[in-house]
Amino acid sequence: MTQEKIIKVSNGYFMLFVLILLIAGGVYCIINSSTWILIFVLLFLITVPGFFLVNPNTSKVLLLFGKYIGTVKENGFYWANPLYRKRGISLRASNFDSERVKVNDKLGNPIMISTILVWKVSDTFKAAFDVDNYENFVRVQSDAAVRKLASLYPYDNFEDEGMKEEITLRASVNEVSEALEKELSERLDMAGIEVLEARIGYLAYAQEIAGAMLKRQQATAIVAARHKIVQGAVSMVEMALEELSKKNIIELDEERKAAMVSNLMVVLCSDKDTIPVVNTGTLNH
């Protein structure tokens, strides 16, 4: 037997009725001092261990002297061979929040990362017999999967490294989650575990480089903002020159255009308020 086998066993309520009859027979034998009392007591002791309950979203794996008999998944009150060993396995969805581990991302930067996993047992045979402890197996394999995932992607991308379109741990949440689910599904399939959802629960640079990376991110943001400001300023200067020329408001030679462009660029690109200077003379003085 190498796969799960769903079986049905005797109804527990019928056997409970039989047990009541045995008790009644035993009482009758006691009253009448009959030697049949020993048989009734023996039957009673044999019958009682066969009763068991299967609660909703749980199961019972039945073994007979080390041989797998089958699994009962339908909830209810049952009776089976008293010699069966009955091992309960939950079929409910379980949450697992892994510990934060320090790993290196694709670029070699140390990061702290953890994962949140939602899983449940789908094959009781594999969970019971193919691994030693399926709950511990989930924890260990989740840790291994998140370490591998972190090494495949960079924490973040930087334009100066030509990685603008690459998938990153911080920005590409859906893609990274899909990759994590696929990796965990492949690892946990041998234990009969179904992965319902897997997400990164915590993600940050390691403490020793967090400060430096924050400054780098700030510098990248400042450069990007300046780049946008310069593009806008150039467009505005170009528009101003075109409008002045189109409406014949003033004739500017190349030297005066250069001065006007310089003044406008300073005003538009400066990160501080400009102070106007009023010229009371001519344009040349």
Helices and strands as residue ranges (DSSP letters): E 10-11, H 12-32, H 37-47, G 48-50, E 51-54, E 58-64, E 67-72, E 76-79, E 85-90, E 94-97, E 101-104, E 110-121, H 124-125, I 126-130, H 134-152, G 159-161, H 173-188, G 189-191, E 193-205, H 207-246, H 254-269
